[in-house]
Every structure is written in C-alpha cells, then in structure tokens.
C-alpha cells in the first residue's frame, strides 16, 4: 500500500517518516515550493521540522494530481481547510485517514462528517492520540488510536503503518476519537493560561480533571464511547498537550495568561493552534445540546477578546459548588 500524505507541516512530515520507514515509497504533498525542494534535495523539512533527517523514500510534490498514484491518503491539513482540500481530490473512492484535530467552524461538523460530504465514496478512518511530531519523527515510543467503522480498513492501515515505536490501537469509535482530539486542544489553551498567569500546579491538575469531565459530557452527548474518551485519543492526548510548551495550544494559552492579546499571538504564528478555531464552535454546540462546559466557554471568551484572564477566573471560581461526578 503506497501512502500519500497531504500536508507537509510538522505532523504531516512526521507521518511521512513513519510511512516511509524501511524504504517504502511515500508521497508528501506540500503547498510551499521551498518545502518540496528541501525534502527532495537534502531530505529535511527545515521550515516545519528542522533537525530531523528524513527517509530518502519520501518524495515531496506540489502537484495534487500526483496523489492519484497512491493507495490511501493521510490528510493532515488544518481542520478549517480540510473540506476545500478534499474537494480537490483526484481519485474518488480513495481511503482517507484524517489526522487533523478540530471541528469545522462554519458547519459544526466533525471532520469525518466533512470528509463524507466532500468525498462520499471514500472510506474514512481517523488517526489521533498523544503525538508531538518531533518525537514521532525521531522514533521515540508513541501510541495512537486508529478509528474506522470498517474493521478491515483499520487492520490494513494498522499493518501498513505500525512500527515497534509507533504502536496503533484500533477502534470503531470514529466520533469519539475525533471529539477527544478536538476538545483537548481547547483545554490545552486553558492550561497554558494557568501557567502564564502563574496559578500553580494544583490549579493545572484541577483544570485537567474538570476539563476531562467536560470532554466526557460533550463526547457522550454526541455519541462517543466512554472508553475512547478515557483512552489515547482523549485523556492521553489531554495529558500531553496540557503540560508542555511543545503544544501549540498550550503555548498560546501561556501567552494569553501572561497578558498578551490572543489576536496578536495568533497573527504572529507560522503554525496553527487549532484550539483557537475550535473553541467558538465547541462552545456553541455545547450550548445547543445543553452540555455544561464552563472551561470551554472561558477559553472561547478569552480567544474572542470578550473578557480578561481575571474576569474568566472570577467566573469559573464563583460557580456554585457541586458534586464531583456532575
């Protein structure tokens, strides 16, 4: 199975490295000419994943039609651009592995729903979990969830991509895998705010626990399985991104917590902090479904510039007491 990777940011490049291990030809599509040139010339992607030597079996291209030579595509474009990219697909019916984490802002659709609308004949799988791209590309131990409704597709993809240091657990809970990845990005911003504001480790631990309660309430309301939310693509990813400045969402929160306007931080970034785009739609969907998500509401207000950090804290800390399981 020849794999094509659509999107040559840090995560797309790391996945291409996994796919090409052992000399298996892998196609990496990039929008930037300089990325295509450097990957093919020196086998590196200094723009997004500097310092990592890439497998020579990776070939980069900027020509979308080249993807027709692949047997399946790993789609690693930002969530808000995924529909537009999928609508350009050269081959209907090609299996798609969605590797971005977010919810489409304009429609409120999960990404597998976007894929089915844009490519109705393509089988869809979702790859998610606690993954920093640099560690994956350097071969450090990583475990992920691969979710697909078709168990045969999940098994084929697992067997093609699994490595001793890249362990894949299969699931049939596509919605759960996506919801965990989308919600944790928003909660990671909140944890970064705690760090930037200097509120301490007790506060961050409490926020992770209460944030996981919000993730669980939302996921169950939208059809996810509790065990998926408590697994790699939910709790596992939440723990990783809520504790390290290597997380783009966490580092955005650190900046907001230290007093910098969210709009300024977002405009100066080369890479995408998906949580900033997910927060408004996630908060809206939760309100429509009657799901209580006060942390997500606070992040939405902070990213949208509708409140200060102190105002958000006051709102959270003044909430009436309640039983922990609620």
Secondary structure, DSSP 8 states (H G I E B T S, - for coil): --EEEE--SHHHHHHHHHHHTTT--EEEE-S-HHHHHHHHHHS-BTTTBTT----TTEEEES-GGGGGG-SEEEE-S-GGGHHHHHTT-SSTT-EEEE----B-TTT--BHHHHHHHHSTTS-EEEEESS--HHHHHTT--EEEEEEESSHHHHHHHHHHH-BTTEEEEEES-HHHHHHHHHHHHHHHHHHHHHHHHT--HHHHHHHHHHHHHHHHHHHHHTT--HHHHTSIIIIIHHHHHTS-TTSHHHHHHHHHHTT--HHHHHHT-SS--HHHHHHHHHHHHHHHHT---HHHHHHHHHHTTSS-HHHHHHHHHTS----TT-
